Amino acid sequence: MRLVPVRKLQEGMRIGKKIYSDEGIILLADGVVLTAPLIRRLVELDIGYIYIEDGLTEGIDIPEMLQEETRRNALQNIRKNFQRLSETSKMAKGYFHLGKDFGKVMESILCDVSSQEDSMILLMDMNTADQYLYKHSLNVCVYSLVLGIANGYSQEQLMMLGLGALLHDIGKTQIPQRVLSKPQKLTDEEFRMMQAHTEIGYKILKEEPNIPLLAAHCAFQHHERMNGSGYPRGIEGNAIHEYAQWVALADSYDAMTSHRVYRPAMLPHQAVEVLYAGSGTLYEQKKLELFRDRVAIYPPGLSVKLSTGETGVVSRIHSNMPHRPVIRILGDAEGQTLQTPYEVDLASKLSVIITDVDGTDTQPTSFEH
C-alpha cells in the first residue's frame, strides 16, 4: 500500500484503505477501482491523501491506532454532542451530561491505544471526509494519549488528559460556521471570535458533571505558549498546565497534517519542522523531544527519494528510530522501475538519508485558523 495525494490519483488505481464519512461510516470500501467521477468526489470531500493498493507495495500494511468500532463510536458521539451544542444559543449548566457520554468513549480509546506496544503517533484519518472539527478532536485525543503513555502517566491521569484533548475545541460549537470554514485569512474581528473558543470551551466543561476541572483547563489553555505569546490570557512557562501543553503539541501537529479549506495538508516531517522552530519559545523543549521520538515522521506507505537517487516506499518504521525507516526500493537512480523490489533499512545504512518526499509541493507554514 502507498499514500498518494488525491491530486495525483489516476483512473484504474485501487483503494487500499476504506474511505470514511465524518461519522465513521464507510463511503468507499478498500479494493474499489477508482473512476473519474470517484476521483472528483474525493476532491469534493476535501480529502488530501488516500492509500492505494498495487503489486509493488503488496504486503506494506498501514497500522491502525484505533479499532474501526472505537473510531466509529467516538466520531458519532462527538458529532451528536457537538451538533447539539452548536444548535443551542444558551448553554444550560450541566444539561448535556458530556461526562457520561465521553467517559465511555474515552475508556474504549484508551484501551485501544494502551494495548499497542511502543505506540507511535501515526497519521490518522487521512482517508476521512470532513467535518474537520470531529475528526480533529479524536486525532488530538489519540496523539495526546500516546504522549501521556510515553511520559509515564497513570490510567487516571490518562483519562483526564484524554478527556481534555477530546473536548479541547468544544468551544468552537459556539463559533459561526462562516468563520470556522472561511477559506481566506480571518479578519481581526473574526480572529477574536475564533480565539474566544478557548474561554467558551472552559465555561462549558467546568459546569459539566463528571468532567475533571483539569480537562476544562485543556480547553482553556491549549493555545497558550511558553513565551507568553498565546491566548486567551498570555500566560507562560509552568503557569500552563502540562496536560494543556501536550494537547497544544497534538493540536498543532494535527491541524498542520490535516487538509483544510485554506491550505493542503503537510506531511509529518514538515509539521515536525514547524513545531521545532518553536522549541523553547512556543513549546517546552523536553516535551517536543518526546513528541519527536514518538511520531512517525515518515509513515508506512509514504513515497520517498534517497540520497542514492533511488526511490521507494516506506515499508516499516522502528519505534526506537522512527526517523530511520525501512524503505522498499522500487526505482533505481536512473529512474527505471525495478522488476524485483528490495528493501533497505536506514537504521543500519546510516550513510543513506531521505532527501525528498512525494506530495510536498507546499512550503511548511504554521498558518492556521
BAKE-860872 format. One record per residue (C-alpha): residue number from 1; residue in one letter; z, y, x. Coordinates in nm, 4 decimals. Each point is the difference from the previous one (the first is absolute). Layout:
<pts>
  pos  code         Z         Y         X
  NUM     a         Z         Y         X
...
</pts>
This chain:
<pts>
  pos  code         Z         Y         X
    1     m    0.0000    0.0000    0.0000
    2     r   -0.0652    0.3533    0.1159
    3     l    0.1005    0.3473   -0.1210
    4     v   -0.3063    0.2070   -0.0927
    5     p   -0.0179    0.3664   -0.1107
    6     v   -0.1335    0.0195   -0.3564
    7     r   -0.2697    0.2428    0.1198
    8     k   -0.1364   -0.2790    0.2239
    9     l   -0.0113   -0.2725   -0.2653
   10     q   -0.3330   -0.1684   -0.0631
   11     e   -0.1343   -0.2063   -0.2850
   12     g    0.0559   -0.3701    0.0553
   13     m    0.3328    0.0389    0.1811
   14     r    0.2767   -0.2215   -0.1385
   15     i    0.3454    0.1368   -0.0917
   16     g    0.2716   -0.1561    0.2161
   17     k    0.3113    0.1211   -0.1839
   18     k    0.0572    0.0795   -0.3655
   19     i   -0.0448    0.3603   -0.1166
   20     y    0.2953    0.1152   -0.2127
   21     s    0.0542    0.2672   -0.2622
   22     d    0.2955    0.2382    0.0284
   23     e    0.1960   -0.2453   -0.2185
   24     g   -0.0630   -0.2895    0.2365
   25     i   -0.2604   -0.1550   -0.2318
   26     i   -0.3000   -0.1637    0.1701
   27     l   -0.3178    0.2076   -0.0445
   28     l   -0.2237   -0.2032    0.2315
   29     a    0.0849   -0.3468    0.1277
   30     d   -0.0460   -0.1186    0.3547
   31     g   -0.3331   -0.1709    0.0530
   32     v   -0.1929    0.2407   -0.2244
   33     v   -0.3383    0.0971    0.1467
   34     l   -0.0488    0.3767    0.0100
   35     t   -0.2832    0.1648   -0.1909
   36     a   -0.1061    0.3651    0.0022
   37     p    0.1874    0.0731   -0.3302
   38     l    0.3175   -0.1640    0.1345
   39     i   -0.0166    0.2044    0.3207
   40     r   -0.0425    0.3185   -0.2052
   41     r    0.3028   -0.1008   -0.2063
   42     l    0.2110   -0.0482    0.3123
   43     v   -0.0966    0.3501    0.1123
   44     e    0.0970    0.1379   -0.3444
   45     l    0.3369   -0.1750    0.0247
   46     d    0.0724    0.1947    0.3223
   47     i    0.0520   -0.3148    0.2057
   48     g   -0.0545    0.0730    0.3684
   49     y   -0.0208   -0.3504    0.1490
   50     i   -0.0285   -0.3580   -0.1240
   51     y    0.0112   -0.3396    0.1674
   52     i   -0.3294   -0.1872    0.0336
   53     e   -0.0424   -0.3719    0.0594
   54     d   -0.2699   -0.1308    0.2330
   55     g   -0.0705   -0.2944    0.2241
   56     l    0.0723    0.1802    0.3272
   57     t    0.3527    0.0944   -0.1080
   58     e    0.0836   -0.3234   -0.1808
   59     g    0.3627   -0.0982    0.0555
   60     i    0.1232    0.3560    0.0599
   61     d    0.2722    0.0229   -0.2612
   62     i    0.1530    0.3269   -0.1179
   63     p    0.3772   -0.0388   -0.0470
   64     e    0.1510    0.1302   -0.3243
   65     m    0.3258    0.1927    0.0143
   66     l    0.0768   -0.0759   -0.3657
   67     q   -0.0749   -0.2900   -0.2299
   68     e   -0.2553    0.0811   -0.2690
   69     e    0.2565   -0.0312   -0.2816
   70     t    0.2458    0.2281    0.1796
   71     r   -0.2651    0.2650    0.0549
   72     r   -0.1248   -0.0186   -0.3584
   73     n    0.3502    0.0259   -0.1506
   74     a    0.0909    0.2870    0.2320
   75     l   -0.3137    0.2020   -0.0787
   76     q    0.0389   -0.0579   -0.3734
   77     n    0.3635    0.1154    0.0097
   78     i   -0.0862    0.3061    0.2046
   79     r   -0.2853    0.0895   -0.2338
   80     k    0.2058   -0.0514   -0.3163
   81     n    0.2978    0.2052    0.1134
   82     f   -0.1963    0.2731    0.1756
   83     q   -0.2310    0.0468   -0.2974
   84     r    0.2978    0.0192   -0.2356
   85     l    0.1555    0.2670    0.2189
   86     s   -0.3248    0.1956    0.0319
   87     e   -0.0306    0.0145   -0.3799
   88     t    0.3520    0.1413   -0.0350
   89     s    0.0501    0.3742    0.0378
   90     k    0.3771   -0.0246   -0.0143
   91     m    0.1576   -0.2665    0.2175
   92     a    0.2924   -0.1394   -0.2001
   93     k    0.2896   -0.0926    0.2265
   94     g    0.0295   -0.3736    0.0458
   95     y   -0.2634   -0.0653   -0.2650
   96     f   -0.2523   -0.1943    0.1996
   97     h    0.2334   -0.2557    0.1618
   98     l   -0.2129   -0.0159    0.3110
   99     g    0.2665   -0.1922    0.1877
  100     k   -0.0307   -0.2995   -0.2315
  101     d   -0.3794   -0.0224    0.0183
  102     f   -0.0418    0.0750    0.3673
  103     g    0.3035   -0.1999    0.1121
  104     k   -0.1750   -0.3238   -0.1033
  105     v   -0.3259    0.1159    0.1596
  106     m    0.1813    0.0789    0.3243
  107     e    0.1576   -0.3451    0.0164
  108     s   -0.3454   -0.1622   -0.0134
  109     i   -0.1506    0.2393    0.2558
  110     l    0.2913   -0.0414    0.2404
  111     c   -0.0148   -0.3797   -0.0371
  112     d   -0.3707   -0.0031    0.0914
  113     v    0.0346    0.2368    0.2964
  114     s    0.3180   -0.1660    0.1339
  115     s   -0.1563   -0.3471   -0.0128
  116     q   -0.2636    0.0934    0.2588
  117     e    0.0929   -0.0760    0.3572
  118     d   -0.0620    0.3004    0.2278
  119     s   -0.1382    0.1999   -0.2945
  120     m   -0.2526    0.2641    0.0961
  121     i   -0.1334    0.3110   -0.1717
  122     l   -0.3461   -0.1113   -0.1077
  123     l   -0.2512    0.1987   -0.2019
  124     m    0.0816   -0.0373   -0.3690
  125     d   -0.2174    0.0608   -0.3030
  126     m   -0.3107    0.1052    0.1888
  127     n   -0.1633   -0.1960   -0.2833
  128     t    0.1876    0.1561   -0.2926
  129     a   -0.1438    0.2670   -0.2272
  130     d    0.1859    0.3230   -0.0635
  131     q    0.2444    0.1164   -0.1581
  132     y    0.1158    0.1069    0.3462
  133     l    0.3601    0.0841   -0.0970
  134     y    0.0786   -0.3523   -0.1179
  135     k   -0.1330   -0.1940    0.2968
  136     h    0.1295    0.2623    0.2458
  137     s    0.3526   -0.0446   -0.1384
  138     l   -0.0212   -0.3764    0.0477
  139     n   -0.1521    0.0239    0.3482
  140     v    0.2655    0.2432    0.1223
  141     c    0.2687   -0.2320   -0.1337
  142     v   -0.1383   -0.3030    0.1849
  143     y   -0.0565    0.1906    0.3254
  144     s    0.3510    0.1480   -0.0143
  145     l    0.1517   -0.3451   -0.0527
  146     v   -0.1832   -0.1373    0.3053
  147     l    0.1482    0.2858    0.2036
  148     g    0.3454   -0.0514   -0.1514
  149     i   -0.0050   -0.3717    0.0808
  150     a   -0.1095    0.0726    0.3582
  151     n    0.2855    0.2523    0.0225
  152     g    0.2537   -0.2674   -0.0997
  153     y    0.1019    0.1277   -0.3444
  154     s    0.2048   -0.2210   -0.2344
  155     q   -0.1355   -0.1200   -0.3371
  156     e    0.1976    0.2734   -0.1765
  157     q   -0.1382    0.2664    0.2306
  158     l   -0.3535   -0.1346   -0.0431
  159     m    0.0344    0.0153   -0.3789
  160     m    0.1027    0.3677    0.0193
  161     l   -0.2745    0.0847    0.2490
  162     g   -0.2568   -0.1921   -0.2043
  163     l    0.0926    0.1706   -0.3265
  164     g   -0.0115    0.3387    0.1676
  165     a   -0.3429   -0.0783    0.1449
  166     l   -0.1370   -0.1460   -0.3244
  167     l    0.1083    0.3084   -0.1965
  168     h   -0.0432    0.2660    0.2702
  169     d   -0.2901    0.1678   -0.1829
  170     i    0.1325   -0.0353   -0.3545
  171     g    0.0184    0.3799   -0.0248
  172     k   -0.3805    0.0094    0.0015
  173     t    0.0101   -0.1279   -0.3582
  174     q    0.0897    0.3583   -0.0930
  175     i   -0.2794    0.1646    0.2025
  176     p   -0.3264    0.0846   -0.1851
  177     q   -0.2768   -0.2544    0.0592
  178     r   -0.2428    0.2795    0.0886
  179     v    0.2180    0.0760    0.3029
  180     l    0.0640   -0.3636    0.0974
  181     s   -0.3684   -0.0910   -0.0019
  182     k   -0.1536    0.3259    0.1185
  183     p   -0.2716   -0.0801    0.2582
  184     q    0.0218    0.3410    0.1717
  185     k    0.2857    0.1452    0.2007
  186     l    0.2851    0.1149   -0.2219
  187     t    0.0660    0.3699   -0.0579
  188     d    0.3391    0.1370    0.1038
  189     e    0.1191   -0.0161   -0.3600
  190     e   -0.1244   -0.3562   -0.0424
  191     f    0.1614   -0.1039    0.3272
  192     r    0.3345    0.1403   -0.1214
  193     m   -0.0437   -0.2037   -0.3175
  194     m   -0.0683   -0.3096    0.2097
  195     q    0.3009    0.0638    0.2229
  196     a    0.2213    0.0084   -0.3090
  197     h   -0.0468   -0.3755   -0.0487
  198     t    0.2756   -0.0680    0.2549
  199     e    0.2651    0.1921   -0.1946
  200     i   -0.1264   -0.1275   -0.3352
  201     g    0.0151   -0.3581    0.1272
  202     y    0.3551    0.0496    0.1212
  203     k    0.1090    0.1398   -0.3363
  204     i   -0.1580   -0.2933   -0.1858
  205     l    0.1527   -0.2671    0.2215
  206     k    0.3501    0.1381    0.0464
  207     e    0.0563   -0.0156   -0.3760
  208     e   -0.1229   -0.3575   -0.0327
  209     p    0.2577   -0.2794   -0.0320
  210     n   -0.0310   -0.2728    0.2658
  211     i   -0.2081    0.2191    0.2303
  212     p    0.2000    0.0641    0.3227
  213     l    0.0397    0.3647    0.0941
  214     l   -0.1489   -0.0783    0.3417
  215     a   -0.3186   -0.1123   -0.1760
  216     a   -0.0123    0.3381   -0.1735
  217     h    0.0363    0.1660    0.3406
  218     c   -0.3131   -0.1846    0.1190
  219     a   -0.1925    0.1812   -0.2739
  220     f    0.1711    0.3269    0.0955
  221     q   -0.0449   -0.0191    0.3781
  222     h   -0.3162   -0.2003    0.0773
  223     h   -0.1942    0.3194    0.0821
  224     e    0.2729    0.1428    0.2255
  225     r   -0.0829   -0.0091    0.3717
  226     m    0.2155   -0.0291    0.3125
  227     n   -0.0750    0.3555    0.1203
  228     g    0.0784    0.1599   -0.3359
  229     s   -0.3641    0.0658   -0.0913
  230     g    0.0052   -0.2157   -0.3127
  231     y    0.1002    0.0621   -0.3604
  232     p    0.1699    0.0601   -0.2386
  233     r    0.3028    0.1199    0.2019
  234     g   -0.1315    0.0132    0.3562
  235     i    0.2881   -0.2117    0.1291
  236     e   -0.0313   -0.1614    0.3419
  237     g    0.1149   -0.2826    0.2245
  238     n    0.2771   -0.2257   -0.1241
  239     a    0.0446    0.2136   -0.3108
  240     i   -0.2930   -0.2073   -0.1322
  241     h    0.1311   -0.3402   -0.1078
  242     e   -0.1411   -0.2860    0.2058
  243     y   -0.1369   -0.1722   -0.3118
  244     a   -0.2011    0.3128   -0.0801
  245     q   -0.1256    0.0067    0.3592
  246     w   -0.1351   -0.3551   -0.0332
  247     v   -0.1594    0.0857   -0.3341
  248     a   -0.1575    0.3114    0.1560
  249     l   -0.1739   -0.2133    0.2631
  250     a   -0.1198   -0.2578   -0.2526
  251     d   -0.1096    0.2730   -0.2435
  252     s   -0.2035    0.1876    0.2608
  253     y   -0.1583   -0.3180    0.1351
  254     d   -0.1050   -0.1288   -0.3413
  255     a   -0.1297    0.3409   -0.1096
  256     m   -0.2258    0.0087    0.3051
  257     t   -0.1223   -0.3603   -0.0293
  258     s   -0.0811    0.0337   -0.3730
  259     h   -0.3307    0.1267   -0.1352
  260     r    0.0526    0.3352   -0.1734
  261     v   -0.2184    0.2310   -0.2055
  262     y    0.0123    0.2625    0.2770
  263     r   -0.0550   -0.2241    0.3044
  264     p   -0.0837   -0.3599    0.0946
  265     a    0.2633   -0.2422    0.1213
  266     m    0.0911   -0.0102    0.3653
  267     l    0.0355   -0.3315    0.1771
  268     p    0.3469   -0.0957    0.1315
  269     h   -0.0541    0.0987    0.3641
  270     q   -0.1116    0.3487   -0.1105
  271     a    0.3023    0.0457   -0.2264
  272     v    0.2375   -0.1117    0.2746
  273     e   -0.1641    0.2527    0.2334
  274     v    0.0742    0.2790   -0.2494
  275     l    0.3593   -0.1161   -0.0484
  276     y    0.0569   -0.0125    0.3757
  277     a   -0.1121    0.3612    0.0286
  278     g    0.3222    0.0787   -0.1882
  279     s    0.2285   -0.2123    0.2188
  280     g    0.3315    0.1757    0.0586
  281     t   -0.0986    0.2961   -0.2186
  282     l   -0.0984   -0.1325   -0.3426
  283     y    0.1322   -0.3535    0.0414
  284     e    0.2817   -0.1492    0.2059
  285     q   -0.1457   -0.1603    0.3109
  286     k    0.1973   -0.3272   -0.0200
  287     k   -0.0981   -0.0544   -0.3627
  288     l   -0.3619    0.0730    0.0854
  289     e    0.0134   -0.2516    0.2858
  290     l    0.1351   -0.2701   -0.2317
  291     f   -0.2722    0.0873   -0.2502
  292     r   -0.2661   -0.0323    0.2718
  293     d    0.1353   -0.3416    0.0978
  294     r   -0.0165   -0.1287   -0.3593
  295     v   -0.3385    0.1352   -0.1137
  296     a   -0.3212   -0.1953    0.0440
  297     i   -0.2105    0.2860    0.1328
  298     y   -0.2977   -0.2363    0.0295
  299     p    0.0371   -0.2189   -0.3119
  300     p   -0.1779   -0.3351   -0.0465
  301     g   -0.3566    0.0459   -0.1206
  302     l   -0.0565    0.3317    0.1772
  303     s   -0.3309    0.0325    0.1892
  304     v    0.0470    0.1288    0.3559
  305     k   -0.1831    0.0674    0.3250
  306     l    0.1536   -0.0935    0.3351
  307     s   -0.0170    0.1682    0.3390
  308     t   -0.2250   -0.2880    0.1104
  309     g   -0.2615    0.1189   -0.2516
  310     e    0.0545   -0.3054   -0.2194
  311     t    0.0617    0.0360   -0.3747
  312     g    0.2030   -0.2145   -0.2325
  313     v    0.2631   -0.0264   -0.2703
  314     v    0.3788   -0.0153    0.0336
  315     s    0.0926   -0.3592   -0.0844
  316     r    0.3744   -0.0069    0.0663
  317     i    0.2811    0.2340    0.1042
  318     h    0.3068   -0.0654    0.2129
  319     s    0.3221    0.1211   -0.1622
  320     n    0.1426    0.0848    0.3428
  321     m   -0.3206    0.1739    0.1190
  322     p   -0.1777    0.1339   -0.3103
  323     h   -0.2191    0.2328    0.2079
  324     r   -0.1469   -0.2977    0.1937
  325     p   -0.1549   -0.2255   -0.2677
  326     v   -0.2288   -0.3008    0.0246
  327     i   -0.3671    0.0967   -0.0446
  328     r   -0.2755   -0.2295   -0.1228
  329     i   -0.3031    0.1086    0.2032
  330     l   -0.3129    0.0165   -0.2149
  331     g   -0.2334    0.2120    0.2142
  332     d   -0.0671    0.0273    0.3734
  333     a   -0.0127    0.3179    0.2094
  334     e   -0.3753    0.0311   -0.0667
  335     g    0.0547    0.0086   -0.3742
  336     q   -0.1277   -0.3511   -0.0659
  337     t    0.1770   -0.2118   -0.2628
  338     l    0.1481   -0.3157    0.1506
  339     q   -0.0967   -0.3346   -0.1456
  340     t    0.3394   -0.1394    0.0990
  341     p    0.2831    0.2531   -0.0350
  342     y    0.3073   -0.0385    0.2204
  343     e    0.3416    0.1621    0.0162
  344     v    0.1604    0.2285    0.2560
  345     d    0.3775    0.0527    0.0014
  346     l    0.0673    0.3560    0.1123
  347     a    0.3654   -0.0917    0.0597
  348     s   -0.1146   -0.1963    0.3046
  349     k   -0.3158    0.2012    0.0851
  350     l    0.1856    0.3190    0.0872
  351     s   -0.3011    0.1597    0.1715
  352     v   -0.1937   -0.0008   -0.3295
  353     i    0.0710    0.2637   -0.2641
  354     i   -0.1278    0.0938   -0.3449
  355     t   -0.2204    0.3080    0.0375
  356     d   -0.1399    0.0456   -0.3508
  357     v    0.0734   -0.1063   -0.3561
  358     d   -0.2507   -0.0304   -0.2845
  359     g    0.0611    0.2468   -0.2798
  360     t    0.1427    0.2868    0.2053
  361     d   -0.2515    0.2674   -0.0917
  362     t    0.2667    0.2612   -0.0706
  363     q    0.2337    0.1672    0.2441
  364     p    0.3731   -0.0623   -0.0448
  365     t    0.1645    0.2687   -0.2106
  366     s    0.3409    0.0295   -0.1581
  367     f   -0.1301    0.2091   -0.2936
  368     e    0.1421   -0.1422   -0.3203
  369     h    0.1159    0.1215   -0.3396
</pts>
